Amino acid sequence: MIVSAILSMPALGVGSAKVDATPQQTASAPPVSLERIKEELEKPPARPLTPAVPVPLRVTFRSRVDQRVFVPTLEEHLHKEFDLNLLQRQSADWRSRCCGYNLSALLDHIEKALHERKIRKTREQIARELAALERARDKGPAAELK
């Protein structure tokens, strides 16, 4: 149908177009022929994909799914807050045997000593300043009389 329309164009005066008609495949060699199928069947089969020696398989990765509960239960929250970790349990064990150090008490003593030192230094500075003021008062009237 298309070929007849192209061939009739010069007759209509549409223009001179050279038509190159290539012969299509004839009915003797259809795209799917019985001979081609027979030839493909006669070819030797492709090499099998199975190895001659079994390949030892090993795991190359691990996967896991961790799901978090949006709101922990009350019991989980209490365990998280109040359960002792390994170091705390060890320290409590040592303290129960009178072999450990109570760091809280030690830090309390250090803090108390630093506070007392600060108070002592402040009192010493006040005493020095009062003595200097007394000396200035004692010298003051005597300097005016001279």
C-alpha positions in Angstrom: 0.0 0.0 0.0 2.8 2.5 0.9 4.9 1.4 -2.1 2.0 2.0 -4.5 1.5 5.5 -3.0 5.1 6.4 -3.4 5.1 5.1 -7.0 2.1 7.2 -7.8 3.6 10.4 -6.6 5.4 11.3 -9.8 2.3 10.6 -11.7 0.4 13.2 -9.6 3.1 15.8 -10.2 4.2 16.0 -6.6 7.8 16.1 -7.5 10.3 13.9 -9.0 11.5 11.5 -6.3 13.7 8.6 -7.1 12.4 5.6 -5.4 15.0 3.0 -4.5 13.0 -0.2 -4.1 15.0 -2.9 -2.3 13.7 -6.3 -2.6 12.4 -7.6 0.7 13.0 -11.2 1.9 11.3 -13.6 -0.3 9.0 -16.3 1.0 11.8 -18.8 0.6 13.7 -17.5 3.6 11.3 -16.5 6.3 12.7 -15.0 9.5 11.7 -18.2 11.4 12.6 -21.1 9.2 12.7 -24.7 10.0 16.2 -25.1 8.7 17.5 -22.4 11.1 15.8 -24.1 14.0 17.4 -27.4 13.1 20.8 -25.8 12.8 20.5 -24.3 16.2 19.4 -27.6 17.7 22.4 -29.4 16.1 24.9 -27.1 17.7 26.7 -28.5 20.9 25.2 -27.2 24.1 26.9 -24.4 26.0 29.3 -25.2 28.8 27.4 -26.0 32.0 27.5 -23.4 34.8 27.9 -25.9 37.5 31.6 -26.2 38.7 33.4 -29.6 38.6 34.5 -29.3 42.2 31.9 -28.1 44.8 32.7 -24.5 45.9 32.7 -24.1 49.7 30.3 -21.4 50.6 31.0 -19.0 53.5 28.9 -16.2 55.0 30.1 -12.8 53.8 27.7 -10.7 55.8 25.2 -10.7 58.6 22.0 -8.9 58.9 19.7 -8.3 61.8 16.7 -6.1 62.5 16.6 -4.1 65.7 13.2 -2.8 66.6 12.9 -0.2 69.3 9.9 0.2 71.3 8.7 3.8 71.1 7.9 4.1 74.9 9.8 1.7 77.3 7.7 0.0 79.9 7.8 1.2 83.5 9.8 -1.8 84.5 12.4 -1.2 81.8 12.7 2.4 82.8 13.2 1.5 86.4 15.9 -1.1 85.6 17.7 1.5 83.4 17.7 4.1 86.2 18.4 2.0 89.3 20.2 -1.1 88.3 24.0 -1.0 89.1 26.5 -1.5 86.4 29.5 -3.8 86.7 31.8 -1.1 88.2 29.1 0.0 90.7 28.5 -3.5 91.8 32.2 -4.1 92.3 32.6 -0.9 94.2 29.6 -1.8 96.5 31.2 -5.2 97.1 34.5 -3.7 98.0 32.8 -1.2 100.3 30.9 -3.9 102.0 34.2 -5.6 102.8 35.7 -2.3 104.1 38.4 -2.4 101.3 37.1 0.2 98.9 37.2 4.0 98.9 34.2 6.0 99.4 34.9 8.7 96.8 31.8 10.7 97.7 33.0 11.1 101.3 36.6 11.9 100.1 35.3 14.6 97.8 33.1 16.0 100.6 36.2 16.3 102.8 38.1 18.0 100.1 35.3 20.4 99.4 34.9 21.2 103.1 38.7 21.8 103.5 38.7 24.2 100.5 35.7 26.1 101.9 37.4 26.4 105.3 40.6 27.6 103.6 38.7 30.3 101.7 37.0 31.4 105.0 40.4 31.5 106.8 42.0 33.5 104.0 39.1 36.0 104.0 39.3 36.4 107.8 43.1 37.0 107.6 42.6 39.6 104.9 40.0 41.4 107.0 42.3 41.3 110.1 45.2 42.8 108.0 43.0 45.6 106.7 41.6 46.4 110.2 45.2 46.5 111.6 46.2 48.8 108.8 43.2 51.0 109.5 44.0 51.1 113.2 47.6 52.1 112.5 46.4 54.8 110.2 44.1 56.2 112.9 46.8 56.1 115.5 49.3 57.9 113.3 46.6 60.4 112.1 46.2 62.7 115.2 49.8 62.4 116.1 50.8 63.7 112.6 48.4 66.6 113.0 49.9 67.7 116.4 53.5 67.7 115.1 
